Amino acid sequence: MDIDNCTSWLEIDLRAIRNNIQQLLQISKTNVMAVVKANGYGHGMEQVARAAVQAGATWCGLARLEEAIQLHQSDVNCNLLVMGHTRPSFIQEAIARQIHVAVFDEQSAQAYAAQAQAMGIPLHIHVKIDSGMGRLGIFPEEGVPFIRWLHTLTGLEIDGVFTHFARADEPSLPTTDQQLDRFCKVVQTLEQSGLRPKWVHAANSAATIYYPRARFDLIRAGVATYGLHPSKDAMLPDTFRPAMTWKTRLTSVKHLPAGHGVSYTHRYITSKRELIGATAIGYADGFRRRLGNFALVHGKRVPVVGTVCMDQCMLQLDSVPEAKVGDEVVLIGQQGDDRITIEEVAEAWGTINYDVGTGQAARVPRFYIE
Ligand SMILES: *Cc1c(COP(=O)(O)O)cnc(C)c1O
């Protein structure tokens, strides 16, 4: 598929990904895991992982073993960690490929160890501590006894211990420091007992920037890899660059007379003779079915009018009379002097930038700028 033939597509700037990984290396002064779960936050898992490793990332983080297997089958060469739960019936795939997995319950650990023993290959594990997220993990008080017990099993290599923050993107709150204190206690006791694993890690993107003591041996950066801000209260330094541009084209441009309805249910009626454009972007592409959307045409911001359809939506083009069929329309990214950020779109949709990036449909092709 050629961009010239596309009516709707994403352009992913891998130079921005490489820049962002270099920024993370410089800031953290430790090892960097590029978190590329969920198809690289919608940017493309393999392409992002390859660029991240080129720039110096030594790990990639995934949510599920299926994702890690796909990445392992590519030419990307780095350590892989599955941060979610892996079904024991699937674990031989991780063992055979030396994919690291998270461990946080006895029953799974026992089943993993049995499979590793049967295969005669050790499984690399990272023990997850729940220091306050209330999601996956062993409570801090039980962390050290659990790790001692894991050492009695044959077949497991305890390579890491980690935790995850619930509110690192709200640096004015005490929550992250409290979580860090609980996690540090576990790490200290492990150190004193000679049980400290090689890889201690805790920081997501926000914590990497706002909590230097959370950096340990490795940081796990998702949203910052893509140049997206963790939150309004935890902005990235302006040396980071967003990597995603979302484009479509005008597929029709025509004047509608005054009083003419636009799109399903006629939620928009022209108030005078108006120039209305159609574009090939709809809710089935991940462009949400809400009023109040906007786009750039010839560098000018124009409103989406009427209901967003499955494959199309309409633009009010009175401010760009030169618009014609085939012209590029930008939904996210720069055009001329204006830029629509993912954060702005998230605000309009009542959600967060993470949700916008991961929300684009599989049918939208991705093109990569090396
Ligand atoms: C998704 C995820 C991350 C990355 O978080 P960002 O806020 O995108 O940096 C890190 N660690 C875990 C366990 C995750 O699930």
The ligand as an SDF file (V2000), in Angstrom:
LIG
                    3D

 15 15  0  0  0  0  0  0  0  0999 V2000
    2.0890   -0.0810   30.8890 C   0  0  0  0  0  0  0  0  0  0  0  0
    3.0540   -0.2630   31.9800 C   0  0  0  0  0  0  0  0  0  0  0  0
    4.1750    0.5870   32.1080 C   0  0  0  0  0  0  0  0  0  0  0  0
    4.3810    1.8340   31.2550 C   0  0  0  0  0  0  0  0  0  0  0  0
    3.6680    2.9080   31.8150 O   0  0  0  0  0  0  0  0  0  0  0  0
    3.7640    4.4040   31.1770 P   0  0  0  0  0  0  0  0  0  0  0  0
    2.9350    5.2190   32.0960 O   0  0  0  0  0  0  0  0  0  0  0  0
    3.1570    4.2990   29.8170 O   0  0  0  0  0  0  0  0  0  0  0  0
    5.1930    4.7630   31.1500 O   0  0  0  0  0  0  0  0  0  0  0  0
    5.1160    0.2820   33.0730 C   0  0  0  0  0  0  0  0  0  0  0  0
    4.9460   -0.7790   33.9020 N   0  0  0  0  0  0  0  0  0  0  0  0
    3.8640   -1.5830   33.8420 C   0  0  0  0  0  0  0  0  0  0  0  0
    3.7330   -2.7250   34.7850 C   0  0  0  0  0  0  0  0  0  0  0  0
    2.8790   -1.3480   32.8850 C   0  0  0  0  0  0  0  0  0  0  0  0
    1.8050   -2.1430   32.8310 O   0  0  0  0  0  0  0  0  0  0  0  0
  1  2  1  0
  2  3  1  0
  2 14  2  0
  3  4  1  0
  3 10  2  0
  4  5  1  0
  5  6  1  0
  6  7  2  0
  6  8  1  0
  6  9  1  0
 10 11  1  0
 11 12  2  0
 12 13  1  0
 12 14  1  0
 14 15  1  0
M  END
$$$$
